[in-house]
Amino acid sequence: MPDFNDLTLLPFCVGLTLLGLIGSWAAWRRRGLASGARGVAWSLLPVSLYLTGLLEVLWDVVKSVSNWVTNLIFSPSVWAGVALFGVSVVLYVVSGVAKGRRGSTEKASTGKASKPQPATRPAADAIGELTASGPAPADAGKPAKTPKAAKAPKAAKGQESSEFDEIEDILKRHGIN
């Protein structure tokens, strides 16, 4: 890319500004004052960027980005770095999945890993919950039926049953089997 040159950019910026002002005058005549004023605003930008020194900064940014992209595309060492970055991301994700599956094990004072303790919950909390082998049985947390419990009204039985039994009961009441 050519270097920034003050002698060529000043006439270029003045020319862009003059072309923009001519176009703004035409826009003002055809579409009104608002379009003309907006055209003048855009037309003054090239000269203002040149006079403030921001055009050189903008030129350096465009030049640096284009050099970086060119080096990225054609450099084998950059592609090796991109590949290593990808491998590190994959290893990080795999290690997180492996850690989540294994669970946390703590080392005992003898240096052996202790077996993880399963979380214990009351069976009443597990009613209607899906497990690895399927849904928990509806009677998982129920006490054994006694003759008194067998004669209990349907409302009491509904409170002890699982969500599926309640849904089934509602469907039967509405005549849906």
C-alpha positions in Angstrom: 0.0 0.0 0.0 1.3 3.5 -0.7 2.4 5.7 2.1 0.4 8.7 3.3 1.4 11.7 1.2 0.2 15.3 2.1 0.8 16.6 -1.4 -1.6 14.2 -3.1 -4.2 13.9 -0.5 -5.0 17.6 -0.1 -6.1 18.1 -3.7 -7.9 14.7 -3.6 -9.9 15.9 -0.5 -10.6 19.3 -2.0 -11.9 17.6 -5.1 -14.1 15.3 -3.2 -15.5 18.2 -1.2 -16.2 20.2 -4.4 -18.0 17.3 -6.1 -20.0 16.8 -2.9 -21.0 20.4 -2.8 -22.1 20.3 -6.5 -24.2 17.2 -5.7 -25.6 18.9 -2.6 -26.7 21.9 -4.6 -28.5 19.6 -7.1 -30.2 17.7 -4.2 -31.3 21.0 -2.7 -32.9 22.1 -5.9 -34.7 18.8 -6.5 -35.6 17.5 -3.0 -35.4 20.6 -0.7 -33.3 22.2 2.0 -33.0 19.1 4.2 -31.4 17.0 1.5 -29.1 19.8 0.5 -28.0 20.5 4.0 -27.3 16.8 4.6 -25.3 16.7 1.4 -23.2 19.7 2.5 -22.5 18.0 5.8 -21.2 14.9 4.1 -19.3 16.9 1.6 -17.3 18.8 4.2 -15.9 15.6 5.9 -12.9 14.9 3.6 -11.4 18.4 4.0 -12.2 18.4 7.7 -10.5 15.0 8.2 -7.4 16.2 6.3 -7.1 19.5 8.2 -7.5 17.9 11.7 -5.0 15.1 10.9 -7.6 12.4 11.3 -7.2 11.4 7.7 -3.7 10.2 8.4 -4.8 8.3 11.4 -7.6 6.7 9.4 -5.1 5.9 6.6 -2.8 4.2 9.1 -5.6 2.1 10.6 -6.8 0.9 7.1 -3.2 0.1 6.2 -2.5 -1.8 9.4 -5.7 -3.8 9.2 -5.0 -4.7 5.5 -1.5 -5.8 6.4 -2.8 -7.9 9.3 -5.4 -9.6 7.1 -2.8 -10.2 4.3 -0.4 -11.8 6.8 -3.2 -13.8 8.4 -4.2 -15.3 5.1 -0.7 -16.1 3.7 1.4 -16.9 6.8 1.7 -20.6 7.8 2.9 -19.6 11.3 -0.4 -17.6 11.8 -2.4 -20.7 10.7 -0.4 -22.8 13.2 -1.4 -20.4 15.9 -5.0 -20.5 14.9 -4.9 -24.3 14.9 -3.3 -24.3 18.4 -6.0 -21.9 19.6 -8.7 -24.3 18.3 -7.0 -27.3 20.0 -6.9 -25.4 23.3 -10.6 -24.5 23.1 -11.5 -28.1 22.3 -9.4 -29.5 25.2 -10.9 -26.9 27.6 -14.5 -28.0 26.6 -13.7 -31.7 26.8 -12.1 -31.3 30.2 -15.2 -29.5 31.5 -17.4 -32.3 30.2 -15.2 -35.0 31.7 -15.0 -33.2 35.1 -18.8 -32.9 35.1 -19.3 -36.6 34.4 -16.7 -37.9 36.9 -18.0 -35.8 39.7 -15.9 -34.5 42.5 -13.7 -37.0 44.3 -11.6 -36.0 47.3 -8.3 -37.7 48.2 -8.2 -39.3 51.6 -5.2 -39.0 53.8 -3.9 -42.3 52.5 -3.7 -40.9 49.0 -6.5 -42.9 47.5 -9.5 -41.3 45.9 -12.7 -41.8 48.0 -15.9 -42.8 46.2 -18.3 -40.0 45.7 -21.2 -40.1 48.1 -24.6 -40.2 46.3 -26.9 -37.4 47.2 -29.8 -38.7 49.4 -33.2 -37.2 49.1 -36.4 -38.3 50.7 -38.5 -40.6 48.4 -41.4 -38.2 48.7 -39.4 -35.5 46.8 -38.7 -38.0 43.9 -42.3 -38.5 43.0 -42.9 -37.7 39.4 -39.2 -36.9 38.8 -37.5 -38.5 35.8 -34.5 -40.6 36.5 -32.0 -42.4 34.3 -34.2 -45.5 34.3 -37.4 -43.6 33.6 -39.9 -41.8 35.8 -40.0 -42.6 39.5 -42.8 -45.0 40.5 -46.0 -43.3 41.6 -45.8 -45.0 45.0 -42.2 -44.2 45.6 -42.8 -42.1 48.7 -46.1 -43.4 49.9 -46.5 -45.3 53.1 -47.9 -48.8 52.9 -51.7 -48.9 52.6 -53.6 -49.8 55.6 -57.3 -50.7 55.6 -58.0 -47.1 56.8 -56.1 -45.6 54.0 -57.9 -47.7 51.4 -61.2 -46.2 52.6 -59.8 -42.6 52.5 -61.8 -40.2 50.3 -60.6 -39.4 46.8 -59.3 -36.0 47.8 -56.8 -37.5 50.2 -55.8 -40.1 47.6 -55.2 -37.3 45.1 -52.8 -35.5 47.4 -50.7 -38.6 47.7 -50.7 -39.6 44.0 -48.2 -38.5 41.4 -48.7 -35.7 38.9 -49.5 -38.3 36.2 -52.3 -39.7 38.3 -53.7 -36.3 38.8 -53.7 -35.5 35.1 -55.3 -38.8 34.4 -58.1 -38.1 36.9 -58.7 -34.6 35.3 -58.9 -36.2 31.9 -61.4 -38.8 33.1 -63.6 -36.1 34.7 -63.8 -34.3 31.3 -64.6 -37.5 29.5 -61.2 -37.8 27.8 -59.7 -41.2 28.0 
